[in-house]
Amino acid sequence: MPEPLTTGELLALDRQHVWHPYGPMPGRQEPLVVESASGVRLRLADPAEGHRELVDGMSSWWSAVHGYNHPVLNEAAHEQLGRMSHVMFGGLTHEPAVRLAARLVEITPEPLRHVFLADSGSVSVEVAVKMCLQYWRSAGRPAKHRLLTWRGGYHGDTWQPMSVCDPDGGMHHLWSGVLPRQVFADAPPAGFDTEPDESYARHLRALVARHADELAAVVVEPVVQGAGGMRFHSPGYLRVLREACDEHDVLLVFDEIATGFGRTGELFAASHAGVSPDVMCLGKALTGGYLTLAATLCTARVADGISSGEVPVLAHGPTFMGNPLAAAVANASLELLLSQDWQGEVRRIETGLRQGLAETAGLPGVRDVRVLGAVGVVQLDHEADMAAASRAAFREGVWLRPFRDLVYTMPPYITQDDDLARICAAVTAAAREG
Ligand code: PMP
């Protein structure tokens, strides 16, 4: 074993060589060094604002729903490591992947039936888009190759997903003019607990109708638009999209990579609307945040359409497709989630966030406070000073990652009430000082 690096050595090498998400090069950011993580706590190499451990308010970007270093997930990983960590999926198959696919079909809305096990959320969206385009190509309608989405969305960092992210001011506006040209509806009116606005519904219907001949699919995040702005909208718009897609022969894709596995209070956000998509993308919490794995599910109609085409295969096959280690942990994570009262826990967190953030709404500089399931968002009336906001959170002993005008949290479902109160105090402090 090599000698462990000191924190100073590690940060120096990090600065010299390592890209971080949306990070500049060479290292103008100063990340915190995490030594280990357990339960809801990240243990740091050096204290931040006096705290050696931080309560995780981010679930490592929606994924670590059971917390870190969970004995059940550890055991599943160890057991699977003893069998095989990876084998190619072309021409071979294995129990972890097959079991996972069957279980996902069981728990997702009917009539989703076939599962492509991708290796990241972005790739699962790429695969979803490919499925839709190929479906129409196979049907002899290759002109149907564009996508419709609403503004303010986020679907990942690879090419097709970037093309359906928010085109104005979003993270990928650098590439406007180069990305495939998609059709954008306005962002849905805000408010989960609202009746659908009829004029907005008309706008959606009209756009689908106008572009039907060139649209392969509508691609949206149901109920919560995440990284594009942490906005919640009425589930009613999903029903509007379903009807419009059915009427005009357009496929409907739900990106549930962030919302899947209970985050919004339903196992999948589509269930708030009682609507089923033709294609659904899952990721993040699929493995409880342990390993990189995602899934694209589609209906028999989509799969049969592709299979009856001139090229009757879905031409996608990443090296790590169906990774057995990730699939085994995903199976364990799913059973762990479904064997407990996860909905009760998410409701408890929702109540805790509502109570803990109630007074934050009255702070100067705060535009809006919203909570849905295990997601709490404070929107400021200005861009947050990220460094100041993060320092304020550290002082409360909490890890948050404010961005733009948003201070937000999506804690692990196992977060207990005292830690949840700390998270709320940290969000409030970050909103006040950021
Ligand atoms: N879709 C949504 C809704 C997401 O939130 C994300 C990740 N933030 C992605 C897609 C991309 O997933 P990944 O980062 O695993 O590629």
Residues whose N, C-alpha, C, O or C-beta is under 5 A from the ligand:
A	BS01	PMP	S120 G121 S122 V123 Y154 H155 G156 E221 G226 A227 D255 I257 A258 G283
